[in-house]
Amino acid sequence: MTVMQDSALWGPTDIAEWQTRVHALAVERDAVILAHNYQAPIIQDVAHHVGDSLALSRIAASSGASTIVFAGVHFMAETAKILSPEKRVLIPDQAAGCSLADTIDAGQLLEWKRQFPEAVVVSYVNTTAEVKALTDICCTSSNAVEVVRSIPEDREILFLPDQFLGAHVRRVTGRKNIQVWLGECHVHADISPSNLIDAVGANPDADLYVHPECGCTTSALWLAGSGQLPEERTHILSTGGMLEAARREMSSKVLVATEIGMLHQLRRANPSTVFEAVNPRAACPYMKLTTPEKIEACLGEPALTSEYEVDVPPDIAAAARKAVEKMVAIGNPGGGE
């Protein structure tokens, strides 16, 4: 198989030829290609489906394909394997980790549970399979509030791993008995209040989409509450929620506080609106490990591509699956991140 080595120099013809090769290989391998919203545009454009991690994992489970190529980070591919244990799941780069998922491991969660033995553990889907296996119920950024409200008010809750999402849930629900793990996504945490204030000051008429993982979420609500930004133009949204809002957006400009890969899908959803990053440097280095060359390579001969395969031990997958299924039973989880 021939793979061009420097995709950064490709022109439209090179890209079209690569897409044709990749799609032919996908047919040959009975594979479906899934790309997260934070992937580079060239990766999003070759995928059969683009979305957030949970939506993509559910697509993987319902797909008739026997092989899943997950262009994302490792916990996402694990979640796809948890929901589709009979399928082969491949990730183009095994080093594609997640700074948020890495903030807590199974040992740390076990110790935390010992400190609060009666607490209900609520884990964001941005966690490893081992952490999900020790979880009572998972949540997404769009349904975290509903998940917490489904738990009796007299029960202590351990919410992990994102401190900004946890603070958002505590603020919206008014629940005081939520213990929040002090984890963060380093990319979202670096979208700072000063970034937000500067962007809003330069674009006073723009709408604002803010992901609840961002370090500037509280500032966004403060700006809205103090009248510096109209409340009706300030939206705290998951990536899936941002995409839904973009399709209905009537404003000429929207400031977006999340990883910059999301801009590609927003612009495709609504070409008449200008979508601009609050922090143009908010790029996840792990997401960007996926390259055209790696996508093509992991679709090579199955016997030669085991290095790309993601597996989850059956006992861990079974326990983790229960936590995910409990979340889904509450209602439509909407956007995953």
Rosetta blueprint (number, residue, H / E / L):
1 M L
2 T L
3 V L
4 M L
5 Q L
6 D L
7 S H
8 A H
9 L H
10 W L
11 G L
12 P H
13 T H
14 D H
15 I H
16 A H
17 E H
18 W H
19 Q H
20 T H
21 R H
22 V H
23 H H
24 A H
25 L H
26 A H
27 V H
28 E H
29 R L
30 D L
31 A E
32 V E
33 I E
34 L E
35 A E
36 H E
37 N L
38 Y L
39 Q L
40 A L
41 P H
42 I H
43 I H
44 Q H
45 D H
46 V H
47 A L
48 H L
49 H E
50 V E
51 G E
52 D L
53 S H
54 L H
55 A H
56 L H
57 S H
58 R H
59 I H
60 A H
61 A H
62 S H
63 S L
64 G L
65 A L
66 S L
67 T E
68 I E
69 V E
70 F E
71 A E
72 G L
73 V L
74 H H
75 F H
76 M H
77 A H
78 E H
79 T H
80 A H
81 K H
82 I H
83 L H
84 S L
85 P L
86 E L
87 K L
88 R E
89 V E
90 L E
91 I L
92 P L
93 D L
94 Q L
95 A L
96 A L
97 G L
98 C L
99 S L
100 L L
101 A H
102 D H
103 T H
104 I L
105 D L
106 A H
107 G H
108 Q H
109 L H
110 L H
111 E H
112 W H
113 K H
114 R H
115 Q H
116 F L
117 P L
118 E L
119 A L
120 V E
121 V E
122 V E
123 S E
124 Y E
125 V L
126 N L
127 T L
128 T L
129 A H
130 E H
131 V H
132 K H
133 A H
134 L L
135 T L
136 D L
137 I E
138 C E
139 C E
140 T L
141 S L
142 S L
143 N L
144 A H
145 V H
146 E H
147 V H
148 V H
149 R H
150 S L
151 I L
152 P L
153 E L
154 D L
155 R L
156 E L
157 I E
158 L E
159 F E
160 L E
161 P L
162 D E
163 Q H
164 F H
165 L H
166 G H
167 A H
168 H H
169 V H
170 R H
171 R H
172 V H
173 T H
174 G L
175 R L
176 K L
177 N L
178 I E
179 Q E
180 V E
181 W L
182 L L
183 G E
184 E L
185 C L
186 H H
187 V H
188 H H
189 A H
190 D L
191 I L
192 S L
193 P H
194 S H
195 N H
196 L H
197 I H
198 D H
199 A H
200 V H
201 G H
202 A H
203 N L
204 P L
205 D L
206 A L
207 D E
208 L E
209 Y E
210 V E
211 H L
212 P L
213 E L
214 C L
215 G L
216 C L
217 T H
218 T H
219 S H
220 A H
221 L H
222 W H
223 L H
224 A H
225 G H
226 S L
227 G L
228 Q L
229 L L
230 P L
231 E H
232 E H
233 R H
234 T E
235 H E
236 I E
237 L L
238 S L
239 T H
240 G H
241 G H
242 M H
243 L H
244 E H
245 A H
246 A H
247 R H
248 R H
249 E L
250 M L
251 S L
252 S L
253 K E
254 V E
255 L E
256 V E
257 A E
258 T L
259 E L
260 I L
261 G L
262 M H
263 L H
264 H H
265 Q H
266 L H
267 R H
268 R H
269 A H
270 N L
271 P L
272 S L
273 T L
274 V E
275 F E
276 E E
277 A E
278 V L
279 N L
280 P L
281 R L
282 A L
283 A L
284 C L
285 P L
286 Y L
287 M H
288 K H
289 L H
290 T L
291 T L
292 P H
293 E H
294 K H
295 I H
296 E H
297 A H
298 C H
299 L L
300 G L
301 E L
302 P H
303 A H
304 L H
305 T L
306 S H
307 E H
308 Y H
309 E E
310 V E
311 D L
312 V L
313 P L
314 P H
315 D H
316 I H
317 A H
318 A H
319 A H
320 A H
321 R H
322 K H
323 A H
324 V H
325 E H
326 K H
327 M H
328 V H
329 A H
330 I H
331 G L
332 N L
333 P L
334 G L
335 G L
336 G L
337 E L
